[in-house]
Amino acid sequence: MAAKAKFQKAQAELQAYEDAREASRQHSLEATEMLQEKNREVEYLRAQKGADEREREAKLRQLAGKA
């Protein structure tokens, strides 16, 4: 009887560890997806800033030519 109780306790502990591992794995996947999305946003903003800078430089050259 004691062996059965010990076995059941070990099974419960194992299940708790597996549940914690799965929760950690899921959290890691969500964090990775969020990071990938933010990286895409940063790349878009970098491209947008580059275009804005080129337009600004062109406008400054145009204004300097008129002065």
Backbone hydrogen bonds, N-H to C=O, Kabsch-Sander energy under -0.5 kcal/mol:
donor,donor_aa,acceptor,acceptor_aa,energy
5,A,1,M,-2.1
6,K,2,A,-2.4
7,F,3,A,-2.4
8,Q,4,K,-2.6
9,K,5,A,-2.4
10,A,6,K,-2.3
11,Q,7,F,-2.5
12,A,8,Q,-2.3
13,E,9,K,-2.4
14,L,10,A,-2.5
15,Q,11,Q,-2.5
16,A,12,A,-2.2
17,Y,13,E,-2.5
18,E,14,L,-2.6
19,D,15,Q,-2.6
20,A,16,A,-2.4
21,R,17,Y,-2.5
22,E,18,E,-2.4
23,A,19,D,-2.4
24,S,20,A,-2.4
25,R,21,R,-2.5
26,Q,22,E,-2.5
27,H,23,A,-2.4
28,S,24,S,-2.4
29,L,25,R,-2.2
30,E,26,Q,-2.4
31,A,27,H,-2.5
32,T,28,S,-2.3
33,E,29,L,-2.4
34,M,30,E,-2.3
35,L,31,A,-2.4
36,Q,32,T,-2.4
37,E,33,E,-2.2
38,K,34,M,-2.4
39,N,35,L,-2.4
40,R,36,Q,-2.0
41,E,37,E,-2.1
42,V,38,K,-2.5
43,E,39,N,-2.4
44,Y,40,R,-2.2
45,L,41,E,-2.6
46,R,42,V,-2.5
47,A,43,E,-2.2
48,Q,44,Y,-2.6
49,K,45,L,-2.8
50,G,46,R,-2.3
51,A,47,A,-2.2
52,D,48,Q,-2.6
53,E,49,K,-2.7
54,R,50,G,-2.1
55,E,51,A,-2.4
56,R,52,D,-2.5
57,E,53,E,-2.6
58,A,54,R,-2.3
59,K,55,E,-2.4
60,L,56,R,-2.6
61,R,57,E,-2.4
62,Q,58,A,-2.3
63,L,59,K,-2.7
64,A,60,L,-2.5
65,G,61,R,-1.8
66,K,62,Q,-1.2
67,A,63,L,-1.3
